[in-house]
Amino acid sequence: MKFALAIYAAPFSVQASQTALHFAQTLLEQGHEVIRVFFYQDGVHTGNQLATPPQDEQDITQAWRALARAHQLDVVVCIATALKRGILNEEEAQRYQQPASNLAPEFTLSGLGQWVEAVVHADRVVTFGA
Amino acid sequence: MSRKVLFTLRHAPYGSAIAREALDALLATAVFGQDISVLFMDDGVFQLLPEQAPGGLPQKTLSSSLSALPLYDVEKLYVHAPSLEARGLTRDELALDGLVSLSSEDVATLFSEQDHLLSF
């Protein structure tokens, strides 16, 4: 079955963020297809590769990066909600003359159209953190 | 391909960014020509009150965007009547035109008619 996941939950703040990760891992283990993961609202912080949790806590950003690499996942961070929260890739950092970028390379910055497209093509849409 | 998508809006307009960003997602989905319904439920019914003036916060007002929904061909607008009643509100004092009032049973039916449910 084709799944599209929307994640609004901030990493390291609410359980929904971990639940989303575990749900995605389980879907893939069970042979389902995750056609797109769309991070929206505070979920965009998941793409921040500068997050440095203590060693005895789950590193959610690293876990998503590993999952994305292992399964060639299409992991999209909403550009409008990301920029205002300080989540930028190199291109956007240059465009807005910011001193640094922080988006992990496995994540793509793109617009809500990517989410709508995923909704159109998915058999199931699951939202985390609403 | 057009899908039947219901946006359920359950949060008050200014206490967090969720109501504003839900509306952004709703309008983007409308632009892409999907068959959209909108349900105001729980504290989401507060988004429908008239004379919102969040300028002092400062925030942008949501109600002008809500009243633009028909321009995006979003015309299936619903409000959960028990949510209004629980908050001491009535259908007559809401700002949005064309709202249909639903019982909890009606909401269950509305959910079952959709391809996808998006909750904000």
gemmi code that builds the backbone of each chain (N, CA, C; Angstrom):
import gemmi

chains = {
    "A": [
        ("MET", (0.827, -1.198, 0.000), (0.000, 0.000, 0.000), (0.872, 1.264, 0.000)),
        ("LYS", (0.424, 2.293, -0.685), (1.198, 3.545, -0.755), (0.793, 4.506, 0.364)),
        ("PHE", (1.769, 4.874, 1.176), (1.516, 5.790, 2.293), (2.187, 7.136, 2.049)),
        ("ALA", (1.488, 8.194, 2.453), (2.103, 9.528, 2.553), (1.984, 9.957, 4.011)),
        ("LEU", (3.089, 10.437, 4.569), (3.090, 10.831, 5.978), (3.303, 12.335, 6.097)),
        ("ALA", (2.477, 12.979, 6.929), (2.673, 14.399, 7.260), (3.046, 14.479, 8.728)),
        ("ILE", (4.117, 15.193, 9.021), (4.592, 15.275, 10.399), (4.664, 16.744, 10.821)),
        ("TYR", (3.803, 17.111, 11.767), (3.772, 18.490, 12.270), (4.540, 18.620, 13.587)),
        ("ALA", (4.863, 17.485, 14.174), (5.393, 17.468, 15.541), (6.879, 17.809, 15.559)),
        ("ALA", (7.273, 18.660, 16.505), (8.683, 19.017, 16.661), (9.452, 17.839, 17.251)),
        ("PRO", (10.666, 17.580, 16.735), (11.464, 16.504, 17.309), (11.907, 16.883, 18.718)),
        ("PHE", (12.086, 15.899, 19.546), (12.608, 16.093, 20.910), (11.617, 16.813, 21.832)),
        ("SER", (10.421, 17.186, 21.325), (9.451, 17.901, 22.158), (8.210, 17.076, 22.443)),
        ("VAL", (7.723, 16.389, 21.418), (6.466, 15.652, 21.588), (6.614, 14.224, 21.075)),
        ("GLN", (5.856, 13.356, 21.697), (5.930, 11.929, 21.372), (5.569, 11.659, 19.915)),
        ("ALA", (4.678, 12.487, 19.345), (4.216, 12.234, 17.976), (5.372, 12.156, 16.991)),
        ("SER", (6.450, 12.870, 17.272), (7.600, 12.847, 16.381), (8.246, 11.462, 16.359)),
        ("GLN", (8.434, 10.867, 17.545), (8.993, 9.514, 17.603), (8.024, 8.493, 17.028)),
        ("THR", (6.736, 8.698, 17.308), (5.723, 7.762, 16.797), (5.757, 7.733, 15.267)),
        ("ALA", (5.910, 8.909, 14.661), (5.962, 8.997, 13.196), (7.146, 8.206, 12.654)),
        ("LEU", (8.292, 8.376, 13.305), (9.507, 7.667, 12.880), (9.307, 6.162, 12.966)),
        ("HIS", (8.773, 5.701, 14.089), (8.586, 4.260, 14.280), (7.543, 3.709, 13.314)),
        ("PHE", (6.525, 4.513, 13.038), (5.493, 4.106, 12.073), (6.113, 3.926, 10.687)),
        ("ALA", (6.946, 4.892, 10.291), (7.585, 4.817, 8.977), (8.510, 3.601, 8.901)),
        ("GLN", (9.287, 3.382, 9.955), (10.196, 2.227, 9.966), (9.417, 0.925, 9.828)),
        ("THR", (8.289, 0.848, 10.526), (7.483, -0.380, 10.507), (6.818, -0.583, 9.145)),
        ("LEU", (6.328, 0.510, 8.557), (5.740, 0.400, 7.210), (6.734, -0.219, 6.239)),
        ("LEU", (7.969, 0.282, 6.290), (8.982, -0.174, 5.335), (9.381, -1.624, 5.618)),
        ("GLU", (9.477, -1.963, 6.919), (9.786, -3.360, 7.285), (8.725, -4.311, 6.752)),
        ("GLN", (7.474, -3.836, 6.753), (6.366, -4.699, 6.340), (6.120, -4.659, 4.831)),
        ("GLY", (6.978, -3.950, 4.106), (6.903, -3.983, 2.654), (5.972, -2.970, 2.017)),
        ("HIS", (5.493, -2.016, 2.824), (4.677, -0.954, 2.238), (5.586, 0.081, 1.574)),
        ("GLU", (4.966, 0.923, 0.770), (5.709, 1.971, 0.092), (5.397, 3.316, 0.774)),
        ("VAL", (6.434, 4.059, 1.124), (6.239, 5.412, 1.658), (6.591, 6.366, 0.517)),
        ("ILE", (5.549, 6.935, -0.107), (5.818, 7.706, -1.327), (6.377, 9.088, -1.014)),
        ("ARG", (6.055, 9.623, 0.146), (6.651, 10.905, 0.539), (6.434, 11.125, 2.032)),
        ("VAL", (7.429, 11.724, 2.658), (7.281, 12.183, 4.038), (7.361, 13.701, 3.972)),
        ("PHE", (6.340, 14.363, 4.493), (6.284, 15.824, 4.403), (6.313, 16.410, 5.807)),
        ("PHE", (7.365, 17.165, 6.087), (7.487, 17.819, 7.390), (6.927, 19.235, 7.293)),
        ("TYR", (5.984, 19.521, 8.177), (5.258, 20.796, 8.131), (5.227, 21.367, 9.540)),
        ("GLN", (4.924, 22.659, 9.648), (4.846, 23.322, 10.956), (6.141, 23.030, 11.742)),
        ("ASP", (6.015, 22.737, 13.064), (7.227, 22.525, 13.866), (7.976, 21.244, 13.491)),
        ("GLY", (7.356, 20.412, 12.682), (8.039, 19.204, 12.220), (9.281, 19.503, 11.402)),
        ("VAL", (9.358, 20.716, 10.831), (10.510, 21.060, 9.976), (11.823, 21.023, 10.757)),
        ("HIS", (11.754, 21.176, 12.079), (12.986, 21.127, 12.879), (13.667, 19.764, 12.791)),
        ("THR", (12.921, 18.759, 12.352), (13.499, 17.418, 12.191), (14.665, 17.436, 11.197)),
        ("GLY", (14.642, 18.390, 10.256), (15.694, 18.451, 9.248), (16.961, 19.148, 9.709)),
        ("ASN", (16.970, 19.656, 10.923), (18.120, 20.438, 11.416), (19.255, 19.512, 11.832)),
        ("GLN", (20.299, 19.449, 10.998), (21.391, 18.515, 11.284), (22.299, 19.021, 12.409)),
        ("LEU", (22.046, 20.224, 12.900), (22.833, 20.722, 14.034), (22.265, 20.285, 15.387)),
        ("ALA", (21.075, 19.688, 15.367), (20.495, 19.207, 16.631), (21.459, 18.207, 17.270)),
        ("THR", (21.710, 18.379, 18.542), (22.716, 17.571, 19.233), (22.131, 17.028, 20.537)),
        ("PRO", (21.343, 15.982, 20.436), (20.747, 15.439, 21.660), (21.792, 14.692, 22.496)),
        ("PRO", (21.518, 14.521, 23.794), (22.428, 13.735, 24.632), (22.548, 12.305, 24.091)),
        ("GLN", (23.672, 11.663, 24.393), (23.955, 10.355, 23.793), (22.974, 9.267, 24.214)),
        ("ASP", (22.316, 9.449, 25.354), (21.389, 8.406, 25.800), (19.943, 8.676, 25.375)),
        ("GLU", (19.769, 9.632, 24.436), (18.427, 9.857, 23.883), (18.427, 9.524, 22.391)),
        ("GLN", (17.251, 9.142, 21.893), (17.148, 8.832, 20.470), (17.405, 10.091, 19.637)),
        ("ASP", (18.287, 9.972, 18.648), (18.569, 11.099, 17.756), (17.622, 10.995, 16.553)),
        ("ILE", (16.531, 11.745, 16.614), (15.465, 11.587, 15.627), (15.919, 12.017, 14.232)),
        ("THR", (16.671, 13.108, 14.174), (17.142, 13.573, 12.867), (18.052, 12.533, 12.217)),
        ("GLN", (18.990, 11.985, 13.006), (19.886, 10.957, 12.456), (19.107, 9.718, 12.041)),
        ("ALA", (18.075, 9.368, 12.803), (17.284, 8.181, 12.470), (16.542, 8.374, 11.144)),
        ("TRP", (15.988, 9.573, 10.938), (15.317, 9.857, 9.659), (16.325, 9.855, 8.513)),
        ("ARG", (17.511, 10.405, 8.761), (18.538, 10.438, 7.701), (18.917, 9.018, 7.287)),
        ("ALA", (19.112, 8.163, 8.286), (19.490, 6.772, 7.994), (18.367, 6.069, 7.233)),
        ("LEU", (17.116, 6.298, 7.669), (15.971, 5.666, 7.006), (15.849, 6.160, 5.559)),
        ("ALA", (16.057, 7.460, 5.376), (15.957, 8.044, 4.032), (17.025, 7.459, 3.109)),
        ("ARG", (18.253, 7.285, 3.633), (19.340, 6.729, 2.817), (19.080, 5.262, 2.495)),
        ("ALA", (18.608, 4.529, 3.497), (18.428, 3.084, 3.320), (17.319, 2.767, 2.311)),
        ("HIS", (16.302, 3.629, 2.250), (15.129, 3.328, 1.408), (14.918, 4.366, 0.309)),
        ("GLN", (15.908, 5.233, 0.082), (15.771, 6.321, -0.907), (14.435, 7.047, -0.743)),
        ("LEU", (14.125, 7.404, 0.498), (12.852, 8.069, 0.773), (12.858, 9.499, 0.252)),
        ("ASP", (11.687, 9.931, -0.190), (11.485, 11.317, -0.591), (11.033, 12.090, 0.657)),
        ("VAL", (11.984, 12.743, 1.293), (11.733, 13.405, 2.571), (11.763, 14.916, 2.343)),
        ("VAL", (10.588, 15.550, 2.442), (10.444, 16.948, 2.057), (10.147, 17.804, 3.291)),
        ("VAL", (10.826, 18.932, 3.376), (10.571, 19.910, 4.430), (9.883, 21.104, 3.775)),
        ("CYS", (8.738, 21.512, 4.311), (7.986, 22.634, 3.729), (8.824, 23.907, 3.788)),
        ("ILE", (9.064, 24.489, 2.627), (10.000, 25.618, 2.562), (9.485, 26.840, 3.319)),
        ("ALA", (8.189, 27.133, 3.204), (7.680, 28.365, 3.832), (7.742, 28.275, 5.356)),
        ("THR", (7.312, 27.122, 5.899), (7.327, 27.007, 7.354), (8.749, 26.786, 7.871)),
        ("ALA", (9.644, 26.244, 7.026), (11.031, 26.004, 7.455), (11.826, 27.306, 7.531)),
        ("LEU", (11.697, 28.131, 6.499), (12.533, 29.345, 6.456), (12.278, 30.219, 7.674)),
        ("LYS", (10.996, 30.372, 8.043), (10.737, 31.270, 9.170), (11.175, 30.671, 10.498)),
        ("ARG", (11.398, 29.360, 10.513), (11.896, 28.715, 11.734), (13.413, 28.514, 11.690)),
        ("GLY", (14.061, 29.089, 10.684), (15.521, 29.017, 10.633), (16.071, 27.696, 10.144)),
        ("ILE", (15.289, 26.969, 9.348), (15.790, 25.736, 8.734), (16.063, 26.052, 7.266)),
        ("LEU", (17.330, 26.107, 6.882), (17.713, 26.534, 5.541), (18.744, 25.579, 4.949)),
        ("ASN", (18.648, 25.348, 3.650), (19.744, 24.662, 2.982), (20.727, 25.731, 2.468)),
        ("GLU", (21.798, 25.277, 1.854), (22.861, 26.194, 1.427), (22.317, 27.243, 0.443)),
        ("GLU", (21.486, 26.779, -0.486), (20.946, 27.671, -1.519), (20.100, 28.793, -0.904)),
        ("GLU", (19.234, 28.433, 0.030), (18.380, 29.447, 0.658), (19.188, 30.361, 1.577)),
        ("ALA", (20.196, 29.807, 2.240), (21.053, 30.633, 3.106), (21.734, 31.712, 2.281)),
        ("GLN", (22.174, 31.343, 1.081), (22.808, 32.335, 0.202), (21.789, 33.350, -0.298)),
        ("ARG", (20.600, 32.848, -0.684), (19.569, 33.736, -1.230), (19.178, 34.816, -0.214)),
        ("TYR", (19.071, 34.417, 1.061), (18.649, 35.360, 2.096), (19.824, 35.921, 2.893)),
        ("GLN", (21.024, 35.687, 2.394), (22.245, 36.219, 2.997), (22.334, 35.892, 4.485)),
        ("GLN", (22.035, 34.647, 4.800), (22.160, 34.176, 6.179), (23.548, 33.577, 6.396)),
        ("PRO", (24.049, 33.617, 7.635), (25.434, 33.207, 7.878), (25.669, 31.697, 7.848)),
        ("ALA", (24.601, 30.898, 7.870), (24.818, 29.449, 7.904), (23.593, 28.722, 7.364)),
        ("SER", (23.785, 27.478, 6.999), (22.662, 26.609, 6.647), (22.716, 25.399, 7.566)),
        ("ASN", (21.593, 24.692, 7.684), (21.561, 23.586, 8.644), (20.740, 22.389, 8.195)),
        ("LEU", (20.187, 22.424, 6.991), (19.323, 21.307, 6.579), (20.183, 20.100, 6.208)),
        ("ALA", (19.851, 18.960, 6.788), (20.576, 17.720, 6.480), (20.382, 17.383, 5.000)),
        ("PRO", (21.425, 16.838, 4.355), (21.374, 16.649, 2.899), (20.325, 15.649, 2.421)),
        ("GLU", (19.840, 14.793, 3.309), (18.810, 13.826, 2.893), (17.441, 14.482, 2.728)),
        ("PHE", (17.278, 15.710, 3.227), (15.991, 16.405, 3.174), (15.967, 17.383, 1.998)),
        ("THR", (14.777, 17.548, 1.416), (14.579, 18.513, 0.336), (13.668, 19.626, 0.833)),
        ("LEU", (14.015, 20.871, 0.503), (13.122, 22.001, 0.793), (12.195, 22.178, -0.399)),
        ("SER", (10.894, 22.112, -0.170), (9.971, 22.326, -1.290), (8.629, 22.803, -0.771)),
        ("GLY", (7.687, 22.995, -1.680), (6.439, 23.657, -1.310), (5.301, 22.690, -1.019)),
        ("LEU", (4.183, 23.271, -0.633), (2.996, 22.488, -0.292), (2.470, 21.669, -1.478)),
        ("GLY", (2.818, 22.092, -2.687), (2.392, 21.331, -3.865), (2.887, 19.894, -3.812)),
        ("GLN", (4.084, 19.701, -3.217), (4.628, 18.351, -3.066), (3.735, 17.507, -2.164)),
        ("TRP", (3.177, 18.170, -1.145), (2.293, 17.455, -0.236), (0.981, 17.094, -0.930)),
        ("VAL", (0.417, 18.051, -1.657), (-0.851, 17.788, -2.351), (-0.666, 16.631, -3.337)),
        ("GLU", (0.474, 16.646, -4.041), (0.729, 15.575, -5.008), (0.782, 14.209, -4.312)),
        ("ALA", (1.415, 14.187, -3.138), (1.489, 12.929, -2.386), (0.097, 12.474, -1.946)),
        ("VAL", (-0.726, 13.430, -1.502), (-2.091, 13.099, -1.070), (-2.887, 12.493, -2.235)),
        ("VAL", (-2.680, 13.063, -3.413), (-3.423, 12.592, -4.583), (-3.052, 11.147, -4.924)),
        ("HIS", (-1.764, 10.814, -4.761), (-1.299, 9.502, -5.217), (-1.284, 8.429, -4.129)),
        ("ALA", (-1.471, 8.828, -2.875), (-1.375, 7.859, -1.784), (-2.674, 7.072, -1.610)),
        ("ASP", (-2.522, 5.815, -1.157), (-3.696, 5.058, -0.711), (-4.100, 5.506, 0.689)),
        ("ARG", (-3.102, 5.809, 1.517), (-3.363, 6.233, 2.895), (-2.503, 7.451, 3.223)),
        ("VAL", (-3.121, 8.416, 3.902), (-2.412, 9.593, 4.390), (-2.495, 9.569, 5.919)),
        ("VAL", (-1.349, 9.664, 6.574), (-1.350, 9.638, 8.039), (-0.628, 10.880, 8.553)),
        ("THR", (-1.278, 11.571, 9.483), (-0.755, 12.821, 10.034), (-0.302, 12.596, 11.476)),
        ("PHE", (0.848, 13.150, 11.828), (1.373, 13.025, 13.184), (1.550, 14.409, 13.802)),
        ("GLY", (0.945, 14.600, 14.963), (1.181, 15.836, 15.709), (0.156, 16.920, 15.465)),
        ("ALA", (-1.025, 16.560, 14.982), (-2.053, 17.578, 14.760), (-2.794, 17.851, 16.056)),
    ],
    "B": [
        ("MET", (-6.014, 13.757, -11.380), (-6.861, 12.974, -10.480), (-7.288, 13.849, -9.300)),
        ("SER", (-8.588, 13.905, -9.069), (-9.105, 14.711, -7.962), (-9.577, 13.795, -6.841)),
        ("ARG", (-9.136, 14.108, -5.630), (-9.517, 13.289, -4.473), (-10.407, 14.098, -3.555)),
        ("LYS", (-11.267, 13.391, -2.835), (-12.106, 14.045, -1.815), (-11.296, 14.161, -0.528)),
        ("VAL", (-11.008, 15.387, -0.147), (-10.149, 15.630, 1.012), (-10.899, 16.505, 2.013)),
        ("LEU", (-10.960, 16.041, 3.254), (-11.577, 16.832, 4.320), (-10.490, 17.416, 5.225)),
        ("PHE", (-10.527, 18.726, 5.382), (-9.673, 19.391, 6.365), (-10.487, 19.570, 7.651)),
        ("THR", (-10.035, 18.983, 8.734), (-10.681, 19.181, 10.025), (-9.828, 20.143, 10.846)),
        ("LEU", (-10.410, 21.289, 11.174), (-9.670, 22.348, 11.874), (-10.144, 22.376, 13.322)),
        ("ARG", (-9.242, 22.046, 14.236), (-9.658, 21.816, 15.618), (-8.981, 22.756, 16.619)),
        ("HIS", (-8.250, 23.741, 16.123), (-7.504, 24.605, 17.052), (-7.934, 26.071, 16.944)),
        ("ALA", (-7.827, 26.773, 18.080), (-8.172, 28.192, 18.140), (-7.231, 28.999, 17.237)),
        ("PRO", (-7.685, 30.178, 16.772), (-6.971, 30.861, 15.689), (-5.591, 31.430, 16.030)),
        ("TYR", (-5.341, 31.880, 17.248), (-4.101, 32.637, 17.465), (-3.168, 32.078, 18.541)),
        ("GLY", (-3.611, 31.054, 19.275), (-2.758, 30.532, 20.347), (-1.536, 29.789, 19.851)),
        ("SER", (-1.591, 29.292, 18.617), (-0.441, 28.630, 18.017), (-0.505, 28.893, 16.519)),
        ("ALA", (0.539, 28.449, 15.809), (0.593, 28.698, 14.369), (-0.270, 27.717, 13.579)),
        ("ILE", (-0.853, 26.734, 14.259), (-1.454, 25.625, 13.507), (-2.632, 26.072, 12.650)),
        ("ALA", (-3.461, 27.003, 13.148), (-4.636, 27.420, 12.375), (-4.213, 28.148, 11.097)),
        ("ARG", (-3.239, 29.035, 11.231), (-2.743, 29.779, 10.071), (-2.110, 28.833, 9.047)),
        ("GLU", (-1.284, 27.900, 9.532), (-0.574, 27.017, 8.603), (-1.511, 25.960, 8.021)),
        ("ALA", (-2.585, 25.653, 8.744), (-3.613, 24.778, 8.187), (-4.287, 25.452, 6.989)),
        ("LEU", (-4.564, 26.733, 7.147), (-5.213, 27.484, 6.071), (-4.300, 27.565, 4.842)),
        ("ASP", (-3.007, 27.731, 5.069), (-2.050, 27.727, 3.949), (-2.116, 26.392, 3.196)),
        ("ALA", (-2.146, 25.303, 3.963), (-2.209, 23.968, 3.346), (-3.527, 23.783, 2.599)),
        ("LEU", (-4.606, 24.304, 3.204), (-5.936, 24.186, 2.601), (-5.987, 24.914, 1.248)),
        ("LEU", (-5.484, 26.143, 1.243), (-5.537, 26.934, 0.009), (-4.633, 26.317, -1.064)),
        ("ALA", (-3.480, 25.796, -0.653), (-2.594, 25.142, -1.630), (-3.292, 23.927, -2.239)),
        ("THR", (-3.988, 23.161, -1.407), (-4.700, 21.979, -1.898), (-5.823, 22.392, -2.847)),
        ("ALA", (-6.469, 23.509, -2.518), (-7.544, 24.011, -3.379), (-6.999, 24.440, -4.741)),
        ("VAL", (-5.840, 25.096, -4.733), (-5.228, 25.564, -5.982), (-4.948, 24.379, -6.912)),
        ("PHE", (-4.631, 23.213, -6.299), (-4.347, 22.029, -7.108), (-5.616, 21.260, -7.475)),
        ("GLY", (-6.782, 21.887, -7.259), (-8.014, 21.355, -7.831), (-8.592, 20.130, -7.159)),
        ("GLN", (-8.310, 19.936, -5.869), (-8.892, 18.782, -5.181), (-10.309, 19.123, -4.676)),
        ("ASP", (-11.077, 18.076, -4.400), (-12.461, 18.238, -3.956), (-12.460, 18.380, -2.428)),
        ("ILE", (-12.470, 19.623, -1.969), (-12.203, 19.901, -0.559), (-13.479, 20.159, 0.231)),
        ("SER", (-13.520, 19.598, 1.434), (-14.501, 19.988, 2.441), (-13.730, 20.481, 3.660)),
        ("VAL", (-14.362, 21.365, 4.435), (-13.723, 21.902, 5.634), (-14.677, 21.748, 6.807)),
        ("LEU", (-14.160, 21.184, 7.900), (-14.966, 21.005, 9.113), (-14.296, 21.751, 10.268)),
        ("PHE", (-15.064, 22.648, 10.877), (-14.590, 23.347, 12.089), (-15.121, 22.591, 13.295)),
        ("MET", (-14.203, 22.193, 14.168), (-14.573, 21.310, 15.277), (-13.740, 21.672, 16.505)),
        ("ASP", (-14.201, 21.278, 17.682), (-13.496, 21.583, 18.938), (-13.181, 23.089, 18.980)),
        ("ASP", (-11.982, 23.473, 19.450), (-11.655, 24.900, 19.530), (-11.535, 25.559, 18.150)),
        ("GLY", (-11.535, 24.762, 17.081), (-11.509, 25.315, 15.725), (-12.700, 26.211, 15.435)),
        ("VAL", (-13.801, 26.032, 16.176), (-14.979, 26.888, 15.946), (-14.673, 28.355, 16.295)),
        ("PHE", (-13.687, 28.588, 17.149), (-13.327, 29.977, 17.478), (-12.765, 30.726, 16.258)),
        ("GLN", (-12.281, 29.983, 15.251), (-11.802, 30.634, 14.024), (-12.928, 31.355, 13.295)),
        ("LEU", (-14.183, 30.979, 13.622), (-15.336, 31.497, 12.887), (-15.937, 32.752, 13.504)),
        ("LEU", (-15.416, 33.181, 14.638), (-16.009, 34.351, 15.286), (-15.697, 35.623, 14.498)),
        ("PRO", (-16.669, 36.558, 14.436), (-16.447, 37.810, 13.712), (-15.580, 38.767, 14.526)),
        ("GLU", (-15.191, 39.853, 13.858), (-14.479, 40.969, 14.508), (-13.203, 40.516, 15.208)),
        ("GLN", (-12.475, 39.604, 14.559), (-11.175, 39.228, 15.119), (-10.203, 40.375, 14.882)),
        ("ALA", (-9.461, 40.745, 15.902), (-8.529, 41.864, 15.785), (-7.204, 41.511, 16.475)),
        ("PRO", (-6.440, 40.593, 15.858), (-5.214, 40.135, 16.511), (-4.028, 41.067, 16.294)),
        ("GLY", (-4.285, 42.261, 15.756), (-3.198, 43.192, 15.443), (-2.343, 43.544, 16.643)),
        ("GLY", (-2.946, 43.538, 17.818), (-2.188, 43.894, 19.004), (-1.207, 42.831, 19.456)),
        ("LEU", (-1.306, 41.629, 18.912), (-0.451, 40.530, 19.403), (1.031, 40.678, 19.044)),
        ("PRO", (1.487, 41.053, 17.845), (0.678, 41.253, 16.651), (0.639, 39.981, 15.800)),
        ("GLN", (-0.543, 39.707, 15.235), (-0.661, 38.636, 14.245), (-1.598, 39.096, 13.140)),
        ("LYS", (-1.493, 38.384, 12.000), (-2.400, 38.680, 10.896), (-3.747, 38.018, 11.162)),
        ("THR", (-4.815, 38.688, 10.744), (-6.136, 38.106, 10.994), (-6.402, 36.937, 10.049)),
        ("LEU", (-7.024, 35.891, 10.611), (-7.349, 34.706, 9.823), (-8.640, 34.859, 9.057)),
        ("SER", (-9.549, 35.673, 9.594), (-10.909, 35.644, 9.045), (-10.967, 36.145, 7.606)),
        ("SER", (-10.040, 37.045, 7.216), (-10.062, 37.507, 5.825), (-9.700, 36.361, 4.884)),
        ("SER", (-8.763, 35.499, 5.313), (-8.413, 34.334, 4.486), (-9.565, 33.347, 4.430)),
        ("LEU", (-10.244, 33.174, 5.564), (-11.385, 32.245, 5.578), (-12.489, 32.702, 4.639)),
        ("SER", (-12.743, 34.023, 4.641), (-13.828, 34.508, 3.784), (-13.459, 34.411, 2.306)),
        ("ALA", (-12.156, 34.178, 2.017), (-11.733, 34.026, 0.620), (-11.924, 32.601, 0.103)),
        ("LEU", (-12.330, 31.675, 0.984), (-12.425, 30.273, 0.562), (-13.295, 30.060, -0.684)),
        ("PRO", (-14.474, 30.727, -0.787), (-15.296, 30.513, -1.997), (-14.564, 30.913, -3.286)),
        ("LEU", (-13.644, 31.880, -3.179), (-12.876, 32.276, -4.366), (-11.978, 31.135, -4.848)),
        ("TYR", (-11.638, 30.236, -3.933), (-10.820, 29.058, -4.278), (-11.708, 27.838, -4.552)),
        ("ASP", (-12.994, 28.086, -4.753), (-13.962, 27.005, -4.975), (-14.056, 26.047, -3.794)),
        ("VAL", (-13.757, 26.534, -2.611), (-13.968, 25.726, -1.401), (-15.299, 26.170, -0.806)),
        ("GLU", (-16.325, 25.369, -1.068), (-17.670, 25.797, -0.692), (-18.383, 24.814, 0.223)),
        ("LYS", (-17.749, 23.664, 0.491), (-18.367, 22.693, 1.412), (-17.798, 22.957, 2.805)),
        ("LEU", (-18.510, 23.789, 3.549), (-18.025, 24.258, 4.847), (-18.966, 23.764, 5.947)),
        ("TYR", (-18.383, 23.113, 6.939), (-19.200, 22.498, 7.985), (-18.720, 22.936, 9.368)),
        ("VAL", (-19.666, 22.980, 10.301), (-19.304, 23.240, 11.696), (-19.973, 22.175, 12.566)),
        ("HIS", (-19.196, 21.676, 13.535), (-19.680, 20.633, 14.435), (-20.517, 21.287, 15.530)),
        ("ALA", (-21.843, 21.070, 15.494), (-22.760, 21.782, 16.392), (-22.456, 21.550, 17.879)),
        ("PRO", (-22.153, 20.319, 18.308), (-21.843, 20.127, 19.734), (-20.614, 20.919, 20.194)),
        ("SER", (-19.649, 21.165, 19.290), (-18.480, 21.974, 19.661), (-18.892, 23.424, 19.927)),
        ("LEU", (-19.839, 23.923, 19.104), (-20.362, 25.279, 19.330), (-21.074, 25.346, 20.676)),
        ("GLU", (-21.948, 24.385, 20.891), (-22.782, 24.383, 22.090), (-21.914, 24.321, 23.350)),
        ("ALA", (-20.871, 23.499, 23.306), (-20.003, 23.325, 24.471), (-19.272, 24.617, 24.827)),
        ("ARG", (-19.152, 25.520, 23.837), (-18.431, 26.783, 24.050), (-19.372, 27.973, 24.167)),
        ("GLY", (-20.669, 27.713, 24.278), (-21.631, 28.790, 24.448), (-21.814, 29.642, 23.208)),
        ("LEU", (-21.545, 29.058, 22.035), (-21.675, 29.811, 20.779), (-22.896, 29.311, 20.008)),
        ("THR", (-23.410, 30.177, 19.143), (-24.508, 29.755, 18.273), (-24.116, 29.979, 16.821)),
        ("ARG", (-24.779, 29.231, 15.959), (-24.546, 29.290, 14.510), (-24.682, 30.727, 13.995)),
        ("ASP", (-25.631, 31.498, 14.578), (-25.957, 32.829, 14.065), (-24.832, 33.841, 14.262)),
        ("GLU", (-23.976, 33.633, 15.248), (-22.959, 34.656, 15.510), (-21.653, 34.385, 14.762)),
        ("LEU", (-21.627, 33.380, 13.893), (-20.390, 33.048, 13.182), (-20.246, 33.895, 11.926)),
        ("ALA", (-18.989, 34.167, 11.548), (-18.732, 35.138, 10.492), (-18.833, 34.546, 9.086)),
        ("LEU", (-18.629, 33.240, 8.945), (-18.512, 32.661, 7.607), (-19.884, 32.303, 7.039)),
        ("ASP", (-20.130, 32.690, 5.790), (-21.394, 32.349, 5.130), (-21.358, 30.908, 4.620)),
        ("GLY", (-22.529, 30.321, 4.526), (-22.649, 29.010, 3.884), (-22.222, 27.838, 4.734)),
        ("LEU", (-22.100, 28.037, 6.040), (-21.715, 26.944, 6.934), (-22.897, 26.010, 7.164)),
        ("VAL", (-22.630, 24.715, 7.083), (-23.656, 23.731, 7.404), (-23.347, 23.141, 8.768)),
        ("SER", (-24.357, 23.122, 9.632), (-24.186, 22.632, 10.991), (-24.373, 21.110, 11.021)),
        ("LEU", (-23.433, 20.380, 11.663), (-23.478, 18.920, 11.676), (-23.525, 18.372, 13.100)),
        ("SER", (-24.277, 17.302, 13.279), (-24.234, 16.548, 14.533), (-23.002, 15.640, 14.507)),
        ("SER", (-22.686, 15.017, 15.635), (-21.551, 14.084, 15.671), (-21.768, 12.925, 14.699)),
        ("GLU", (-23.005, 12.490, 14.597), (-23.329, 11.407, 13.656), (-23.080, 11.851, 12.210)),
        ("ASP", (-23.480, 13.097, 11.904), (-23.245, 13.637, 10.557), (-21.743, 13.709, 10.256)),
        ("VAL", (-20.958, 14.046, 11.292), (-19.508, 14.148, 11.100), (-18.935, 12.776, 10.741)),
        ("ALA", (-19.415, 11.746, 11.414), (-18.954, 10.388, 11.109), (-19.244, 10.042, 9.648)),
        ("THR", (-20.440, 10.427, 9.179), (-20.802, 10.176, 7.784), (-19.885, 10.951, 6.838)),
        ("LEU", (-19.644, 12.227, 7.194), (-18.769, 13.071, 6.371), (-17.374, 12.433, 6.255)),
        ("PHE", (-16.835, 11.962, 7.389), (-15.523, 11.302, 7.372), (-15.532, 10.117, 6.416)),
        ("SER", (-16.610, 9.313, 6.493), (-16.632, 8.065, 5.727), (-16.732, 8.311, 4.225)),
        ("GLU", (-17.144, 9.530, 3.844), (-17.298, 9.839, 2.415), (-16.002, 10.303, 1.761)),
        ("GLN", (-14.931, 10.507, 2.562), (-13.706, 11.126, 2.028), (-12.693, 10.088, 1.546)),
        ("ASP", (-11.820, 10.514, 0.618), (-10.643, 9.707, 0.296), (-9.579, 9.893, 1.373)),
        ("HIS", (-9.383, 11.143, 1.807), (-8.355, 11.409, 2.820), (-8.863, 12.424, 3.848)),
        ("LEU", (-8.415, 12.228, 5.095), (-8.729, 13.161, 6.183), (-7.447, 13.849, 6.595)),
        ("LEU", (-7.443, 15.173, 6.549), (-6.279, 15.928, 7.018), (-6.697, 16.719, 8.248)),
        ("SER", (-5.990, 16.499, 9.336), (-6.379, 17.090, 10.606), (-5.386, 18.172, 11.015)),
        ("PHE", (-5.931, 19.317, 11.405), (-5.071, 20.413, 11.873), (-5.633, 20.979, 13.171)),
    ],
}
model = gemmi.Model(1)
for chain_id, residues in chains.items():
    chain = gemmi.Chain(chain_id)
    for i, (resn, *xyz) in enumerate(residues, 1):
        res = gemmi.Residue()
        res.name, res.seqid = resn, gemmi.SeqId(i, " ")
        for name, pos in zip(("N", "CA", "C"), xyz):
            atom = gemmi.Atom()
            atom.name, atom.element = name, gemmi.Element(name[0])
            atom.pos, atom.b_iso = gemmi.Position(*pos), 0.0
            res.add_atom(atom)
        chain.add_residue(res)
    model.add_chain(chain)
structure = gemmi.Structure()
structure.add_model(model)
structure.setup_entities()
